[in-house]
Amino acid sequence: MNIKDLMVGDWVQNDLGEIQQVSELQERGAMLFYNDIYPYEDIEAIPLSAEILGKCGFEKRSNYEIYAIIRDEYEIRFFPKKNTVRFILMDAYNDYVEHEYAMPCKFLHELQHATTMCGIDIHFRP
């Protein structure tokens, strides 16, 4: 991975396939929790899957090919066929959409960045 793609707190896989969180970014590599430093080429992004989305609290919508979660005033939907995450800002009564924003998203760290930009906390449970 590229250092520009990562932030402290991102969940990634090391070269052994272990899922760990980035605790520090350095010039030569990222420190993952457990205080191991991995060169960026040994760190891989975690692709979004039904399992990963479930560990973030998303639920599959029965009639649709989407996964959704409600956080604060947002409904966040992930569309696997399009690799897109959509943020829907509802009014206080969830009656109508005030604003909608979509962006491409294929990996867990991208989902983390998108939710952080909206001030939404998604808890990943590995």
ChimeraX commands (.cxc) that place a marker at each C-alpha (Angstrom):
marker #1 position 0.00,0.00,0.00 radius 0.5
marker #1 position 0.97,3.61,-0.38 radius 0.5
marker #1 position 1.45,5.80,2.69 radius 0.5
marker #1 position -0.93,8.33,1.10 radius 0.5
marker #1 position -3.74,5.76,1.24 radius 0.5
marker #1 position -3.52,5.23,5.00 radius 0.5
marker #1 position -4.49,7.03,8.19 radius 0.5
marker #1 position -3.86,6.12,11.80 radius 0.5
marker #1 position -6.72,3.87,12.90 radius 0.5
marker #1 position -7.18,2.14,9.53 radius 0.5
marker #1 position -7.71,-1.62,9.56 radius 0.5
marker #1 position -5.38,-3.50,7.18 radius 0.5
marker #1 position -3.83,-6.94,6.70 radius 0.5
marker #1 position -0.17,-7.62,7.23 radius 0.5
marker #1 position 1.83,-10.02,5.04 radius 0.5
marker #1 position 0.73,-12.94,7.26 radius 0.5
marker #1 position -2.96,-12.19,6.63 radius 0.5
marker #1 position -3.51,-10.89,10.17 radius 0.5
marker #1 position -5.97,-8.02,10.48 radius 0.5
marker #1 position -4.44,-5.19,12.48 radius 0.5
marker #1 position -4.96,-1.49,13.00 radius 0.5
marker #1 position -2.47,1.18,11.94 radius 0.5
marker #1 position -1.09,2.91,15.03 radius 0.5
marker #1 position 1.61,5.06,13.42 radius 0.5
marker #1 position 2.77,6.04,9.94 radius 0.5
marker #1 position 6.50,6.26,9.34 radius 0.5
marker #1 position 8.60,6.96,6.28 radius 0.5
marker #1 position 9.73,3.35,5.89 radius 0.5
marker #1 position 6.51,1.63,6.92 radius 0.5
marker #1 position 3.48,1.58,9.15 radius 0.5
marker #1 position 3.45,0.50,12.75 radius 0.5
marker #1 position 0.56,-1.83,13.33 radius 0.5
marker #1 position -0.74,-2.57,16.79 radius 0.5
marker #1 position 1.41,-5.04,18.66 radius 0.5
marker #1 position 4.22,-2.59,17.77 radius 0.5
marker #1 position 5.40,-4.32,14.63 radius 0.5
marker #1 position 6.58,-2.13,11.75 radius 0.5
marker #1 position 5.69,-3.40,8.30 radius 0.5
marker #1 position 7.02,-1.99,5.03 radius 0.5
marker #1 position 4.16,-0.54,2.99 radius 0.5
marker #1 position 4.57,-3.25,0.35 radius 0.5
marker #1 position 3.74,-5.86,3.04 radius 0.5
marker #1 position 0.44,-4.19,3.97 radius 0.5
marker #1 position -2.75,-5.01,2.08 radius 0.5
marker #1 position -6.14,-3.38,2.01 radius 0.5
marker #1 position -9.11,-5.40,3.25 radius 0.5
marker #1 position -11.74,-5.80,0.50 radius 0.5
marker #1 position -15.30,-5.06,1.54 radius 0.5
marker #1 position -17.33,-8.25,1.76 radius 0.5
marker #1 position -20.56,-9.35,3.41 radius 0.5
marker #1 position -18.52,-10.64,6.36 radius 0.5
marker #1 position -16.53,-7.41,6.79 radius 0.5
marker #1 position -19.65,-5.24,6.46 radius 0.5
marker #1 position -21.37,-7.39,9.08 radius 0.5
marker #1 position -18.44,-6.81,11.44 radius 0.5
marker #1 position -19.00,-3.06,10.93 radius 0.5
marker #1 position -22.69,-3.34,11.85 radius 0.5
marker #1 position -24.17,-3.29,8.34 radius 0.5
marker #1 position -27.18,-5.48,7.62 radius 0.5
marker #1 position -28.22,-6.89,4.25 radius 0.5
marker #1 position -31.48,-5.52,2.94 radius 0.5
marker #1 position -33.57,-8.58,2.11 radius 0.5
marker #1 position -34.99,-7.50,-1.24 radius 0.5
marker #1 position -31.97,-5.61,-2.47 radius 0.5
marker #1 position -28.31,-6.19,-3.18 radius 0.5
marker #1 position -27.28,-3.58,-0.64 radius 0.5
marker #1 position -26.03,-3.41,2.93 radius 0.5
marker #1 position -27.10,-0.58,5.22 radius 0.5
marker #1 position -26.52,0.90,8.64 radius 0.5
marker #1 position -28.04,3.91,10.37 radius 0.5
marker #1 position -25.71,6.18,12.34 radius 0.5
marker #1 position -26.86,9.51,13.77 radius 0.5
marker #1 position -28.91,11.19,11.06 radius 0.5
marker #1 position -27.29,9.22,8.23 radius 0.5
marker #1 position -28.28,6.03,6.54 radius 0.5
marker #1 position -25.18,4.55,4.95 radius 0.5
marker #1 position -25.71,2.10,2.10 radius 0.5
marker #1 position -23.10,-0.04,0.38 radius 0.5
marker #1 position -23.79,-1.33,-3.14 radius 0.5
marker #1 position -21.46,-4.32,-3.77 radius 0.5
marker #1 position -22.11,-4.55,-7.53 radius 0.5
marker #1 position -21.03,-0.94,-8.01 radius 0.5
marker #1 position -18.46,-0.78,-5.16 radius 0.5
marker #1 position -20.15,2.40,-4.02 radius 0.5
marker #1 position -21.03,3.76,-0.63 radius 0.5
marker #1 position -23.91,6.23,-0.39 radius 0.5
marker #1 position -24.57,8.57,2.53 radius 0.5
marker #1 position -28.16,9.68,2.92 radius 0.5
marker #1 position -28.80,12.54,5.33 radius 0.5
marker #1 position -32.37,12.29,6.60 radius 0.5
marker #1 position -34.43,14.97,8.30 radius 0.5
marker #1 position -35.04,14.70,12.05 radius 0.5
marker #1 position -38.08,12.45,11.53 radius 0.5
marker #1 position -36.50,10.25,8.80 radius 0.5
marker #1 position -39.33,11.38,6.52 radius 0.5
marker #1 position -37.34,12.69,3.57 radius 0.5
marker #1 position -33.84,12.96,2.22 radius 0.5
marker #1 position -32.12,16.29,2.82 radius 0.5
marker #1 position -28.84,15.41,1.12 radius 0.5
marker #1 position -27.30,12.42,-0.60 radius 0.5
marker #1 position -23.65,11.74,-1.40 radius 0.5
marker #1 position -22.06,8.74,-3.12 radius 0.5
marker #1 position -18.44,7.72,-3.60 radius 0.5
marker #1 position -16.51,4.67,-4.84 radius 0.5
marker #1 position -15.46,2.34,-2.07 radius 0.5
marker #1 position -13.84,-1.11,-2.41 radius 0.5
marker #1 position -11.84,-1.48,0.79 radius 0.5
marker #1 position -12.43,-1.19,4.53 radius 0.5
marker #1 position -9.99,1.70,4.98 radius 0.5
marker #1 position -11.85,3.66,2.27 radius 0.5
marker #1 position -15.12,3.11,4.15 radius 0.5
marker #1 position -13.38,4.30,7.33 radius 0.5
marker #1 position -12.15,7.47,5.58 radius 0.5
marker #1 position -15.60,8.21,4.09 radius 0.5
marker #1 position -17.41,7.82,7.41 radius 0.5
marker #1 position -14.76,9.85,9.24 radius 0.5
marker #1 position -15.24,12.72,6.76 radius 0.5
marker #1 position -18.94,12.74,7.66 radius 0.5
marker #1 position -18.20,12.59,11.38 radius 0.5
marker #1 position -19.65,9.10,11.67 radius 0.5
marker #1 position -18.05,6.43,13.82 radius 0.5
marker #1 position -18.15,2.91,12.38 radius 0.5
marker #1 position -16.94,0.24,14.79 radius 0.5
marker #1 position -15.14,-2.66,13.13 radius 0.5
marker #1 position -15.00,-5.84,15.21 radius 0.5
marker #1 position -12.36,-8.17,13.74 radius 0.5
marker link #1:1,2 radius 0.2
marker link #1:2,3 radius 0.2
marker link #1:3,4 radius 0.2
marker link #1:4,5 radius 0.2
marker link #1:5,6 radius 0.2
marker link #1:6,7 radius 0.2
marker link #1:7,8 radius 0.2
marker link #1:8,9 radius 0.2
marker link #1:9,10 radius 0.2
marker link #1:10,11 radius 0.2
marker link #1:11,12 radius 0.2
marker link #1:12,13 radius 0.2
marker link #1:13,14 radius 0.2
marker link #1:14,15 radius 0.2
marker link #1:15,16 radius 0.2
marker link #1:16,17 radius 0.2
marker link #1:17,18 radius 0.2
marker link #1:18,19 radius 0.2
marker link #1:19,20 radius 0.2
marker link #1:20,21 radius 0.2
marker link #1:21,22 radius 0.2
marker link #1:22,23 radius 0.2
marker link #1:23,24 radius 0.2
marker link #1:24,25 radius 0.2
marker link #1:25,26 radius 0.2
marker link #1:26,27 radius 0.2
marker link #1:27,28 radius 0.2
marker link #1:28,29 radius 0.2
marker link #1:29,30 radius 0.2
marker link #1:30,31 radius 0.2
marker link #1:31,32 radius 0.2
marker link #1:32,33 radius 0.2
marker link #1:33,34 radius 0.2
marker link #1:34,35 radius 0.2
marker link #1:35,36 radius 0.2
marker link #1:36,37 radius 0.2
marker link #1:37,38 radius 0.2
marker link #1:38,39 radius 0.2
marker link #1:39,40 radius 0.2
marker link #1:40,41 radius 0.2
marker link #1:41,42 radius 0.2
marker link #1:42,43 radius 0.2
marker link #1:43,44 radius 0.2
marker link #1:44,45 radius 0.2
marker link #1:45,46 radius 0.2
marker link #1:46,47 radius 0.2
marker link #1:47,48 radius 0.2
marker link #1:48,49 radius 0.2
marker link #1:49,50 radius 0.2
marker link #1:50,51 radius 0.2
marker link #1:51,52 radius 0.2
marker link #1:52,53 radius 0.2
marker link #1:53,54 radius 0.2
marker link #1:54,55 radius 0.2
marker link #1:55,56 radius 0.2
marker link #1:56,57 radius 0.2
marker link #1:57,58 radius 0.2
marker link #1:58,59 radius 0.2
marker link #1:59,60 radius 0.2
marker link #1:60,61 radius 0.2
marker link #1:61,62 radius 0.2
marker link #1:62,63 radius 0.2
marker link #1:63,64 radius 0.2
marker link #1:64,65 radius 0.2
marker link #1:65,66 radius 0.2
marker link #1:66,67 radius 0.2
marker link #1:67,68 radius 0.2
marker link #1:68,69 radius 0.2
marker link #1:69,70 radius 0.2
marker link #1:70,71 radius 0.2
marker link #1:71,72 radius 0.2
marker link #1:72,73 radius 0.2
marker link #1:73,74 radius 0.2
marker link #1:74,75 radius 0.2
marker link #1:75,76 radius 0.2
marker link #1:76,77 radius 0.2
marker link #1:77,78 radius 0.2
marker link #1:78,79 radius 0.2
marker link #1:79,80 radius 0.2
marker link #1:80,81 radius 0.2
marker link #1:81,82 radius 0.2
marker link #1:82,83 radius 0.2
marker link #1:83,84 radius 0.2
marker link #1:84,85 radius 0.2
marker link #1:85,86 radius 0.2
marker link #1:86,87 radius 0.2
marker link #1:87,88 radius 0.2
marker link #1:88,89 radius 0.2
marker link #1:89,90 radius 0.2
marker link #1:90,91 radius 0.2
marker link #1:91,92 radius 0.2
marker link #1:92,93 radius 0.2
marker link #1:93,94 radius 0.2
marker link #1:94,95 radius 0.2
marker link #1:95,96 radius 0.2
marker link #1:96,97 radius 0.2
marker link #1:97,98 radius 0.2
marker link #1:98,99 radius 0.2
marker link #1:99,100 radius 0.2
marker link #1:100,101 radius 0.2
marker link #1:101,102 radius 0.2
marker link #1:102,103 radius 0.2
marker link #1:103,104 radius 0.2
marker link #1:104,105 radius 0.2
marker link #1:105,106 radius 0.2
marker link #1:106,107 radius 0.2
marker link #1:107,108 radius 0.2
marker link #1:108,109 radius 0.2
marker link #1:109,110 radius 0.2
marker link #1:110,111 radius 0.2
marker link #1:111,112 radius 0.2
marker link #1:112,113 radius 0.2
marker link #1:113,114 radius 0.2
marker link #1:114,115 radius 0.2
marker link #1:115,116 radius 0.2
marker link #1:116,117 radius 0.2
marker link #1:117,118 radius 0.2
marker link #1:118,119 radius 0.2
marker link #1:119,120 radius 0.2
marker link #1:120,121 radius 0.2
marker link #1:121,122 radius 0.2
marker link #1:122,123 radius 0.2
marker link #1:123,124 radius 0.2
marker link #1:124,125 radius 0.2
marker link #1:125,126 radius 0.2
view
